[in-house]
Amino acid sequence: MSATKDPEAARGRILSLRESLYRYFVGKNGIIDLMTIAAVAQEPMLIVGKPGTGKSEIILKFTEAMGLGGEDYFEYMLTEFSEPSEILGALDLSALKDGRFSRRVSGKLPMAKVAFLDEIFNSSSAILNVLLTILNERKYYDDGKPERAALRMLFAATNEIPDNHRMAALRDRFCIKVESREVWRGGVDGFSRLIDSGLKNEAWRQARLRPWQTGLATLEDFETAHTFLTEQMGRVDMDPLDDVEKSDRDRFMPREVQLVFLNLLETLAREHRVFISDRKVVKLYKLLRARAWLERNSEIKKEDLGLLACLGDTMEQLALLRQKVPQYLGLESANSHP
């Protein structure tokens, strides 16, 4: 197996990239951890927060650190007036003369492996349908025919999460939602570090420097990790002692952790009205497995279930789960989740 396809080597490089990014932010390590997990699991992630809390900056630095460029990366800020052509590509006029409604997708979302959509909940109904199809089935329609979308990772940002019914399906696609909060409220140390870090960023921006582009890990490393875990999770072994099939869940989620996982899901749904679809349960397992592999290259432990603090569908739920989930799990503090 070549170095670039070695999952353990890829894991080491991904962890090095994560550790490197810590240096360029104050109070955002947890968000960087979640982005790394989402990138390995290839599950979309939403960062929520007020303007000026670093949502876009953290996504941009993360994607730049992977050395993304060309058609592999697409970013766009959506407004209520955005049209599908802005993210899918304009109609090809030469094809239109021949009666074909084909789009010029080069440099647009269908060709990108990694995408950043800012203010994603500003999506119109037409764009919403496009996004749901790409997220659900990794495909888009061109001239009425399904075409494969290249998308591997989607990072999105928003100032707030709308509670209207029209956006329910899009909200449900994001298992991981995390709030980016003001750092300066964290005391004198955070206040001082924030100013120092902000001034460094201004200097780097003016000098057009990107020291976080270290080449420690690439998109290929994340794809190697994802392929390895997907193959592992799809494998079924036969136990030679009792001739019973053993799934990935049997091998990597101990029975006691499964019971805590189920009980916690039931508590969040019953006590806090958190909507948890069947699809989301499966995606949560993938994310838990990715976290356990990244952190220890071993089975899922109870502390990994701190990820469930990211299941809130509103700002209020996110704030509540940030406190409640660690308490339910018996973790030391509200900051115990990734």
C-alpha positions as CSV (number, residue, x, y, z in Angstrom):
1,M,0.0,0.0,0.0
2,S,1.4,3.4,-1.0
3,A,2.0,6.1,1.6
4,T,-0.8,8.2,0.1
5,K,-3.3,5.3,0.4
6,D,-2.2,4.2,3.9
7,P,-5.1,5.1,6.2
8,E,-2.9,5.2,9.3
9,A,-0.4,7.5,7.7
10,A,-3.4,9.6,6.5
11,R,-4.7,9.7,10.0
12,G,-1.4,11.0,11.3
13,R,-1.3,13.8,8.7
14,I,-4.9,14.8,9.4
15,L,-4.2,15.0,13.1
16,S,-1.1,17.1,12.4
17,L,-3.2,19.5,10.2
18,R,-5.8,19.8,13.0
19,E,-3.2,20.5,15.6
20,S,-1.6,23.1,13.4
21,L,-4.9,25.0,12.9
22,Y,-5.4,25.3,16.6
23,R,-2.6,28.0,16.6
24,Y,-4.5,30.3,14.4
25,F,-7.7,30.7,16.5
26,V,-8.7,31.5,20.0
27,G,-11.3,29.3,21.6
28,K,-12.2,27.4,18.4
29,N,-10.5,24.1,19.0
30,G,-13.8,22.3,19.5
31,I,-15.1,23.6,16.1
32,I,-11.9,22.5,14.4
33,D,-12.3,19.0,15.9
34,L,-15.8,18.8,14.6
35,M,-14.8,20.0,11.1
36,T,-12.1,17.2,11.0
37,I,-14.6,14.6,12.0
38,A,-17.2,15.8,9.5
39,A,-14.5,15.9,6.8
40,V,-13.5,12.3,7.4
41,A,-17.1,11.1,7.6
42,Q,-18.0,13.2,4.6
43,E,-21.1,14.6,6.4
44,P,-22.1,18.2,6.0
45,M,-21.5,20.6,8.9
46,L,-23.2,23.9,9.9
47,I,-21.6,26.6,11.9
48,V,-24.0,29.1,13.5
49,G,-23.2,32.4,15.1
50,K,-23.5,36.1,15.1
51,P,-21.5,38.2,12.5
52,G,-17.9,38.6,13.5
53,T,-17.6,35.3,15.4
54,G,-15.2,33.7,13.0
55,K,-17.5,31.3,11.1
56,S,-16.2,32.1,7.6
57,E,-12.6,32.5,8.7
58,I,-12.4,29.0,10.3
59,I,-13.9,27.3,7.3
60,L,-11.7,29.2,4.9
61,K,-8.5,28.4,6.8
62,F,-9.5,24.8,7.1
63,T,-10.1,24.4,3.4
64,E,-7.0,26.4,2.5
65,A,-4.9,24.2,4.8
66,M,-5.8,21.3,2.6
67,G,-4.4,23.2,-0.4
68,L,-7.7,23.1,-2.3
69,G,-7.9,24.9,-5.6
70,G,-9.4,24.9,-9.1
71,E,-12.6,22.9,-9.5
72,D,-12.1,21.0,-6.3
73,Y,-13.4,23.9,-4.2
74,F,-16.4,26.1,-4.5
75,E,-17.6,28.9,-2.2
76,Y,-20.6,31.2,-2.4
77,M,-22.7,33.5,-0.3
78,L,-26.4,32.9,-0.8
79,T,-29.0,35.7,-0.7
80,E,-32.7,35.6,-1.1
81,F,-32.3,36.7,-4.7
82,S,-29.7,33.9,-5.6
83,E,-30.7,31.8,-8.6
84,P,-29.7,28.2,-9.3
85,S,-27.4,29.3,-12.1
86,E,-25.2,31.0,-9.6
87,I,-24.2,27.7,-8.0
88,L,-25.0,25.2,-10.8
89,G,-23.7,27.2,-13.7
90,A,-25.4,29.2,-16.5
91,L,-27.2,27.5,-19.3
92,D,-25.0,26.7,-22.3
93,L,-26.3,28.9,-25.0
94,S,-24.8,26.8,-27.8
95,A,-26.6,23.7,-26.4
96,L,-29.8,25.8,-26.0
97,K,-29.8,26.5,-29.8
98,D,-30.0,22.7,-30.2
99,G,-32.9,22.5,-27.8
100,R,-30.8,21.1,-24.9
101,F,-31.0,22.7,-21.4
102,S,-27.5,21.9,-20.4
103,R,-25.5,23.9,-17.9
104,R,-21.9,25.1,-17.9
105,V,-20.9,23.5,-14.6
106,S,-17.1,24.1,-14.7
107,G,-16.0,25.9,-11.6
108,K,-19.5,25.5,-10.0
109,L,-20.9,23.3,-7.2
110,P,-21.5,20.1,-9.2
111,M,-17.7,19.9,-10.0
112,A,-16.5,20.7,-6.5
113,K,-15.3,18.1,-4.0
114,V,-15.4,20.6,-1.1
115,A,-17.9,23.5,-0.8
116,F,-18.5,26.3,1.5
117,L,-22.0,27.9,1.4
118,D,-22.4,31.0,3.5
119,E,-25.9,32.0,4.7
120,I,-27.2,28.7,3.4
121,F,-30.7,29.3,4.8
122,N,-31.2,32.1,2.3
123,S,-31.7,29.4,-0.3
124,S,-34.7,29.9,-2.6
125,S,-37.0,27.0,-3.2
126,A,-35.3,26.2,-6.5
127,I,-31.8,26.2,-4.8
128,L,-33.1,24.3,-1.9
129,N,-34.3,21.4,-4.1
130,V,-30.9,21.4,-5.8
131,L,-29.0,21.2,-2.5
132,L,-31.2,18.5,-1.1
133,T,-30.7,16.3,-4.2
134,I,-26.9,16.8,-4.0
135,L,-26.7,16.2,-0.3
136,N,-29.1,13.2,-0.4
137,E,-28.0,11.4,-3.5
138,R,-24.8,13.2,-4.6
139,K,-26.3,14.0,-8.0
140,Y,-27.8,16.9,-9.9
141,Y,-29.9,17.1,-13.0
142,D,-28.6,18.5,-16.3
143,D,-30.9,18.6,-19.3
144,G,-33.3,16.4,-17.3
145,K,-30.7,13.7,-16.8
146,P,-29.1,12.7,-13.4
147,E,-25.4,13.5,-13.3
148,R,-23.0,12.5,-10.5
149,A,-21.9,15.4,-8.3
150,A,-18.3,15.4,-7.1
151,L,-19.1,16.7,-3.6
152,R,-17.3,15.1,-0.6
153,M,-17.5,17.8,2.1
154,L,-20.0,20.7,2.6
155,F,-19.4,23.3,5.2
156,A,-22.1,25.9,5.7
157,A,-22.5,29.0,7.9
158,T,-25.5,31.0,9.0
159,N,-26.2,33.8,11.4
160,E,-29.3,32.1,12.7
161,I,-31.3,28.9,12.1
162,P,-34.8,29.5,10.8
163,D,-37.6,27.5,12.4
164,N,-39.9,27.6,9.5
165,H,-41.2,24.3,8.0
166,R,-39.8,25.0,4.5
167,M,-36.2,24.6,5.9
168,A,-36.9,21.5,8.0
169,A,-35.5,19.1,5.4
170,L,-32.3,21.1,5.0
171,R,-31.8,21.4,8.8
172,D,-32.2,17.7,9.1
173,R,-29.3,17.1,6.7
174,F,-26.9,18.6,9.2
175,C,-26.2,16.2,12.0
176,I,-23.4,18.5,13.2
177,K,-24.4,22.0,14.1
178,V,-22.2,24.1,16.3
179,E,-22.3,27.6,17.6
180,S,-19.4,29.9,17.2
181,R,-19.5,32.3,20.1
182,E,-17.8,35.5,21.1
183,V,-14.3,34.7,22.5
184,W,-13.8,38.0,24.4
185,R,-16.4,37.1,27.0
186,G,-14.2,34.3,28.2
187,G,-12.2,36.4,30.6
188,V,-8.9,38.4,30.5
189,D,-6.9,35.6,28.9
190,G,-9.3,35.0,26.0
191,F,-9.7,38.8,25.6
192,S,-5.9,39.3,25.3
193,R,-5.3,36.3,23.1
194,L,-8.1,37.4,20.8
195,I,-6.5,40.8,20.2
196,D,-3.1,39.3,19.6
197,S,-4.4,36.7,17.2
198,G,-6.6,39.2,15.3
199,L,-3.7,41.5,14.8
200,K,-1.5,38.7,13.4
201,N,-4.3,37.8,11.0
202,E,-4.5,41.3,9.8
203,A,-0.8,41.4,9.2
204,W,-0.9,38.1,7.3
205,R,-3.8,39.2,5.2
206,Q,-2.1,42.5,4.3
207,A,1.1,40.6,3.3
208,R,-0.9,38.0,1.5
209,L,0.6,35.2,3.6
210,R,-1.2,32.0,4.5
211,P,1.1,30.2,7.1
212,W,-1.7,27.7,7.8
213,Q,-1.1,26.2,4.3
214,T,1.5,23.9,5.6
215,G,0.8,20.9,3.4
216,L,0.5,18.7,6.4
217,A,-2.6,16.9,5.0
218,T,-4.5,17.0,1.7
219,L,-7.9,16.2,0.4
220,E,-6.5,12.9,-0.7
221,D,-5.7,12.1,2.9
222,F,-9.3,12.7,4.0
223,E,-10.6,10.6,1.1
224,T,-8.2,7.8,2.0
225,A,-9.5,7.9,5.6
226,H,-13.1,8.0,4.4
227,T,-12.7,5.1,2.0
228,F,-11.0,3.0,4.7
229,L,-13.7,3.7,7.3
230,T,-16.5,3.1,4.8
231,E,-15.0,-0.3,3.8
232,Q,-14.7,-1.2,7.5
233,M,-18.2,-0.2,8.3
234,G,-19.6,-2.2,5.4
235,R,-17.8,-5.4,6.4
236,V,-19.5,-8.3,8.1
237,D,-17.4,-10.9,9.8
238,M,-18.4,-14.4,11.0
239,D,-17.6,-15.1,14.6
240,P,-15.8,-18.5,14.6
241,L,-16.9,-19.4,18.1
242,D,-20.7,-19.1,17.7
243,D,-21.1,-18.9,13.9
244,V,-22.8,-15.5,14.2
245,E,-22.3,-12.5,11.9
246,K,-20.6,-9.5,13.5
247,S,-21.2,-6.1,12.1
248,D,-19.1,-2.9,12.5
249,R,-21.4,-2.0,15.3
250,D,-20.7,-5.3,17.1
251,R,-16.9,-4.7,16.7
252,F,-16.6,-1.0,17.5
253,M,-19.5,0.0,19.7
254,P,-19.6,-2.0,23.0
255,R,-23.0,-3.1,24.2
256,E,-23.0,-0.7,27.2
257,V,-22.1,2.2,24.9
258,Q,-25.0,1.3,22.5
259,L,-27.4,1.4,25.4
260,V,-26.2,4.8,26.5
261,F,-26.4,6.0,22.9
262,L,-30.0,4.8,22.6
263,N,-31.1,6.1,26.0
264,L,-29.5,9.5,25.3
265,L,-31.3,9.7,21.9
266,E,-34.6,8.9,23.6
267,T,-34.0,11.5,26.3
268,L,-33.2,14.2,23.8
269,A,-36.3,13.4,21.8
270,R,-38.6,13.1,24.7
271,E,-37.4,15.7,27.1
272,H,-36.1,18.4,24.7
273,R,-38.1,17.8,21.6
274,V,-35.1,17.2,19.4
275,F,-36.1,15.7,16.1
276,I,-33.9,12.6,15.3
277,S,-34.7,10.8,12.1
278,D,-33.7,7.3,11.3
279,R,-31.3,8.7,8.7
280,K,-29.7,10.9,11.3
281,V,-29.1,7.9,13.7
282,V,-27.1,6.2,10.9
283,K,-25.1,9.3,10.2
284,L,-24.4,9.8,13.9
285,Y,-22.9,6.4,14.0
286,K,-20.6,7.2,11.1
287,L,-19.5,10.4,12.9
288,L,-19.0,8.6,16.2
289,R,-16.9,6.0,14.4
290,A,-14.8,8.7,12.7
291,R,-14.2,10.4,16.0
292,A,-13.1,7.2,17.7
293,W,-10.8,6.3,14.8
294,L,-9.2,9.8,14.7
295,E,-8.7,10.1,18.5
296,R,-7.7,6.5,19.4
297,N,-8.0,4.3,16.3
298,S,-10.2,2.1,18.5
299,E,-13.8,1.4,19.5
300,I,-16.4,4.1,20.4
301,K,-16.4,5.2,24.0
302,K,-19.0,7.0,26.1
303,E,-17.2,10.3,25.8
304,D,-17.5,10.2,22.0
305,L,-21.3,10.5,22.5
306,G,-20.7,14.2,23.4
307,L,-21.2,14.7,19.7
308,L,-24.9,14.5,20.4
309,A,-24.7,18.1,21.8
310,C,-24.6,19.1,18.1
311,L,-28.1,17.8,17.3
312,G,-30.0,20.9,18.2
313,D,-32.2,22.4,15.4
314,T,-32.4,25.9,17.0
315,M,-30.0,28.2,18.8
316,E,-31.9,27.5,22.0
317,Q,-31.6,23.8,21.6
318,L,-27.9,24.0,20.8
319,A,-27.3,26.1,24.0
320,L,-29.4,23.7,26.1
321,L,-27.7,20.5,24.7
322,R,-24.3,22.1,25.2
323,Q,-25.1,21.9,28.9
324,K,-27.3,18.9,29.2
325,V,-25.5,16.3,27.1
326,P,-22.3,16.3,29.2
327,Q,-24.5,16.1,32.3
328,Y,-26.3,13.1,31.0
329,L,-23.1,11.4,30.1
330,G,-21.4,12.3,33.4
331,L,-18.7,14.2,31.8
332,E,-16.7,16.8,33.7
333,S,-17.9,20.0,32.0
334,A,-20.1,21.5,29.3
335,N,-16.9,21.7,27.2
336,S,-16.4,18.0,27.2
337,H,-18.0,17.4,23.8
338,P,-15.7,17.9,20.7
